[in-house]
């Protein structure tokens, strides 16, 4: 659907991107980033670039150099690092450079590309594959359309070394017209130029400081689990039935209703809910970018919880922060709005809002509207916009509905109720994620997180929840309500889902007992055992490796030797461990069921005896032969025979003559033999067994004559062959007389 | 056979259903929709599934109220 920012194998991706660089371009980038003393051979260039951008010492040196040579490019690298993602849409990077006051952001991007510190994302939109074609120049790539598909890749080491770095953002308490440092410098330069050239100066309205903010009451900060819990509910909902999207990217009516009607997917604060459209759409988009929901064509199905969730709350919040700016179908002003060809300005504005907050002292509160006004004055998407739809407020709702639950900001009331407005400031976690502070200390660990009730309901306390516990509980139960104490219900399907995800009965028991601090109620344990036991009764192997032993004894001995196999018949066993399983065996034949079947029967001269080519036969033949054939000798494998009884057996089992003929063609490689056909169709023929007088001559030519000469022709019956003809009993004398006229006397042997 | 290697024929990528109880397989074969996914019965406890039908059969088994263990997906 949309390319994800997640890059699992960075060196492979970069190698694929560099493979599309033109020779000259690659040489130029290699020289810029590696700075070799001599020439780099053409075959080594890509490898040297990959090595250089992975080397912190070289990266630090290049960052210093680009900071001196092209400050806008250094700003670009810092901006990209703030996204915490390897892939950043070009439109976002360019918008933020323009917001900082850089007049020609694309030149800054080109310089960074030429310096080899960022790279163009040459993957096909929505695909992990790098496309075909050669990249001759960065200018041509930067001019590509649609702009929403263009993105930059920043090497992880460059990302980690590009911060901390001041972007020169202003203190927005000084007013919405206050400029960023780069913008102010550009303004002063322009005024000087105009003064020198005698041109009229640009109008400069001084910024008016905003009113001081005095919140009432304390700061409200989320626990960080509000949105992850909702993602967990969404994961379970998609497991019941996929969330389906139309080709245009809209939800189908049924799925739209499902999302709207699920209370856990709605925002609790009515005031924010009214201002933040389509909150469930935000959750779906965030789930998609985090991988909690996976795209299968146009369906969204349950994916996997991010691995960062295993490292605790800060790992989870950082992964959500990274994914937040990849939410591009939804935006806080219009809700779910799929426009794949259009760049979405909101992620860059959201990051900008957090970076503006990061410029303020830690205890300082501001109104969201003051930040939003500054963004509207300086971000190129809003700058100069007059249309009411475009300048409609959205930031306060986003801060309260998204950033605060993710613990990026703290909020406080400006009056006695929420309607009096709210103030905002960056939280400790927000400061850490925006590079303004260290990671906060580890949160307290509460050992007892839940109560397991005999009615299979589990009460989970939010303050004791951890990301790992949340993801494991989501696998084995169904969330019924979310709140300070969440309710999870165990049932047959959810426990089965947990077992399918790799949990064992013992794992589930240990998880519930460890976090509840007591033994499971007997009824719960009994129920879990019953459900787990039912699962053991049927096993489906979608693609098993089956070993066929020569005899039952061999299989018994293989098992006694401890081979990793599971017996599924007298001579058959499923191989459970491909790595260890072949140590004790010699492979006599190999059959892949992903390939079409091969002819594997050799037909004897009698047309009914079939010899199995063991090297090419397959399992299905093992199933088919006992039905369609009989063994030639009792107990002997490999030689069988088509018999009337065997074919009758197949017919009784529902095989038609055509089915049997097709089977024979598939298995023997040619059409059914006449003997085989006779076995199948003889019963449809009619016949008569009788005695007849036959005249047999030594010459077919003479018989042709007798058949034509009227005197003898009247005495002859059906011709049986070239030299034989039937003679009716009452015509013997007339025939003898006729033959005598021809001088042919034949002995009569009656 | 002590110490010797066993001579085997390897059947790769075979979709199978293995049941603890042969009656379960009878039940599956009696279900029209599930039976169309079955290529044949290898023995009283094992069914061979038609190529590409394993996922569909698992869904159908769940519809039937079973909770099959899917191994090696």
Interface residues (C-beta under 8 A of the other chain):
Chain A: X492 X493 X496 X499 X500 X531 X534 X535 X536 X537 X538 X539 X540 X541 X542 X543 X544 X545 X546 X547 X548 X549 X550 X553 X554 X557 X558 X566 X568 X569 X570 X572 X574 X584 X585 X586 X587 X588 X589 X590 X591 X592 X593 X594 X614 X618 X619 X620 X622 X623 X624
Chain B: X1 X5 X6 X7 X8 X9 X10 X11 X12 X13 X14 X15 X16 X17 X18 X19 X20 X21 X24 X39 X40 X41 X42 X43 X45 X46 X48 X49 X51 X54 X55 X57 X58 X61 X66 X67 X68 X69 X70 X71 X72 X73
